[in-house]
Amino acid sequence: MKLITIDIGNSTVDLVLWEGNQRKWFKKLSHKEFERLEPMNICGIAVSVKPSFNETLLKRFPKVRFLEKEHIPVEIAYKTSHTLGIDRVLLAFSAVEFYGKDVILISAGTALVIDLIFEGNFYGGFITLGVSKKLKALSEMTEGIPEFLPKKLNLSIGRSTEECVVGGVIKESEVFLKEVIDNWKKEYKRDFKVVITGGEGELFEDLGVYDKFLIHKGLKRLFDANLGI
């Protein structure tokens, strides 16, 4: 059976086509690129943090259904669960399903998010701006810095403008992530599994296990379980 899983983010739309348990292809498209897709009559499941784009998706994938938070069986220990983004809830479920009940989850994209799953409960975490958006902001707010693309840099000092800017933004994010990870391990006295996902997750893969398709694996598992979706 063919199935499509779709992740509508603030900047891009990610699609995975499955045949059985095998991924046949993966596409990462801008919203404008997605709008140029030909309609596909295929069953699927989608998660969206951009509700204004949902109608556009249904015009191209009319048999896709949207996941809601009540479809996701994960324990939430969060003060304002009504404002909690569905993407964070789905990733928490996916982390528990595939990596266990004690996970520190890093999602790197438009936002850089680090969340704690402790004994199977989603506790919360921290959110800051993602690497690409920080680089874009630096370029827009200064005359002398062009807009650089994020890439992995293994260096102790930047010796070009690109190395200084890109290296500085990435190291700033790494320091933030490492401090949070260390603090949570000490406070909760657990050797948490660190899992990294998201479009910029490769930048931080040295911190733990990088799982590019984590959210899609969670979507597929929920679809297969037919949890009222």
Stockholm file with secondary structure:
# STOCKHOLM 1.0

chainA/1-229         MKLITIDIGNSTVDLVLWEGNQRKWFKKLSHKEFERLEPMNICGIAVSVKPSFNETLLKRFPKVRFLEKEHIPVEIAYKTSHTLGIDRVLLAFSAVEFYGKDVILISAGTALVIDLIFEGNFYGGFITLGVSKKLKALSEMTEGIPEFLPKKLNLSIGRSTEECVVGGVIKESEVFLKEVIDNWKKEYKRDFKVVITGGEGELFEDLGVYDKFLIHKGLKRLFDANLGI
#=GR chainA/1-229 SS CEEEEEEECSSEEEEEEEETTEEEEEEEEEHHHHHTSCCCCCCEEEEESCGGGHHHHHHHCTTEEECCGGGCCCEECCTTGGGSCHHHHHHHHHHHHHHCSSEEEEEESSEEEEEEEETTEEEEEEEEECHHHHHHHHHHHCSSCCCCCCCCCCCSSCCSHHHHHHHHHHHHHHHHHHHHHHHHHHHHTCCCEEEEESTTGGGGGGGSEECTTHHHHHHHHHHHHTCCC
#=GC SS_cons         CEEEEEEECSSEEEEEEEETTEEEEEEEEEHHHHHTSCCCCCCEEEEESCGGGHHHHHHHCTTEEECCGGGCCCEECCTTGGGSCHHHHHHHHHHHHHHCSSEEEEEESSEEEEEEEETTEEEEEEEEECHHHHHHHHHHHCSSCCCCCCCCCCCSSCCSHHHHHHHHHHHHHHHHHHHHHHHHHHHHTCCCEEEEESTTGGGGGGGSEECTTHHHHHHHHHHHHTCCC
//
